[in-house]
C-alpha cells in the first residue's frame, strides 16, 4: 500500500473523491416525503452505497489507479486506468 494523506492510500483517496462527485451529481434532485417509506429506504440504500468498489481498485507500479470492470466491455476491455488526481484540497 502506498502512503497517501493522513495514512490513507491513493486508492482510498480516489474512492473518496469519486463518492463526493457522485453525491453532488446524482442525488441533488431526489426528494421523498416522510410517508413514502419504500422510496426513503431505497434512497438511503443508494446514498449509503460506495461510488466504486474498493475490492476492484488497485494501484499500478507507475502510480496509476487501476479499476477492474465488473463486466468486460464488448471490445474485451477488463480494466480502466486513471492517473491520480493529486492531493485533495482542504475545504
N, C-alpha and C positions, 0 to 999 in steps of 0.2 A: 504494500500500500504506500502510495506517495503522499507525503505530508502536505496538507493544504493550510487553510486559515484556521486558527484556533483548534488544531487537532483534527479537522475534517479533511477528508481526501478530496481530490479533484472530482472524483465521480460523485461524491455526496454533494459538493457544491453545484455540479451540473444538474443533479436531480432537484435540488432546492430551487435553482433558477428556473428550471422548466416548470416546476409547480407554481411559482409566482406568475409566470406568463399564462399558464392555463387558467389560474384563478381570475386573473384580470380579464381575459378574453371570453371565456365560456360561461361563467356563472353570473355575470353582472346583470343579465337581462331576465333572470328567473325569479319568480315570486310564487309563494304559496300561502294560503290563508291557514289559520290555526286549526280549522275544522277539516282540512284536506290532509288527513293523516298519511294516506298512501303516497301522495305527492311529496309531503315533507320527508317521509322516510327515504324515498328514492333520491331526493335531493341531498340529504345528509350522507347517504352511502356514496353518491357520486363525488361530492366535495371532499369527503374523507379519503377517497382512493388516490394513491400517488399518481402523478402525471406520467411517470415512466417506471418500468420495473427495474429495481436496483439489481435484481438477480441477473438481468441480461446486459448490464453495463460493465465495462471493463476498461482498463487504462492500457493503451498500447505502449510499446517500447519507446516511441518517439514523443510520448506525452499526449497524444490524441485520445479522445474518448471514443470507444467502440461500443456500438449498441447492436445486439443481436435481434433481428426481427422475429416476431412470434411466428409469422408465416412468410416464407420466401416470396419475393416478387415473381411475376411471371417470367422475367428475364433471368431468374436464378439467383438474384442478389439475396444474400442471407444476413449481411451486416451493413450498417452505415457508420461512417467515420466522421467525427466532429472535431474541430480544433477547439482547444479550451477558450473560454470567454475571458479569462483573466480573473483577477481577484474582485469579488463583489465590493461595491462601494457602500460605505455605511449610510444608513438612512437618517 
